[in-house]
Amino acid sequence: MSNEAPAEPEPQPEINRRRSAPKRQHVIPRLHLKNFVADNPKGLVWTYDAVEGTARPATPENTGVQSYFYSAETTDGKLTARSRKQ
């Protein structure tokens, strides 16, 4: 048994919530992704994972999504609640 204190989790950036911050923001708008929907598998788009080097079918809602993509970090380390619609 060790007398060391357990490591604390890394702090997550604080969100400035003047409006609710959209966490899942699309890098590629769903409007454009819907034009690439396949018949086989029906309703899905083929997504290429550059890290893994593989392709897989996925829904347009789950393709090209990144957390807080349109948010900006302020000088005090907080993320703004920016989105394309603001």
Secondary structure, 3 states (H helix, E strand, C coil): CCCCCCCCCCCCCCECCCCCCCCEEECCCHHHHHHHCCECCECCEEEEECCCCEEEEECHHHCCEEECCCCCECCCCCECCCCCCC
